[in-house]
Amino acid sequence: MNIAISNTSDKPIYQQLFEQISAQILKGELENGYNLPPIRQAATELRVSIITVKKAWEELERHGLIYTVTGKGCFVADLSPDEMLQKCNEMILKQMVIDTSYYKSFGLTIDEVYELLKEVY
């Protein structure tokens, strides 16, 4: 598991954790059954609060990306390729709705957004 926390980001740290771990799961970098580090250990290694890691793990579980076994830890869910694609698309669409609203607030047309996206991509 490879995590990079940015203290200068507008995103809360738990969100950064959630996004990075979910991306690693959905890209297959963290395989089905992979045992995530315990919350306390992850918090210590990342130098963040236990509450922050707990919140990220809860979000991962709420999205069906991990599951918890009492007394054993948290594990990457056993997802089929179709389920992984579906979850990936859901997360991307959710973010696109937020981003599109932001672009519209500037009065940008879809063509202008597309041109900017091509530059960035």
Secondary structure, 3 states (H helix, E strand, C coil): CCCCCCCCCCCCHHHHHHHHHHHHHHCCCCCCCCECCCHHHHHHHHCCCHHHHHHHHHHHHHCCCEEEECCCEEEECCCCHHHHHHHHHHHHHHHHHHHHHHHHHCCCCHHHHHHHHHHHC
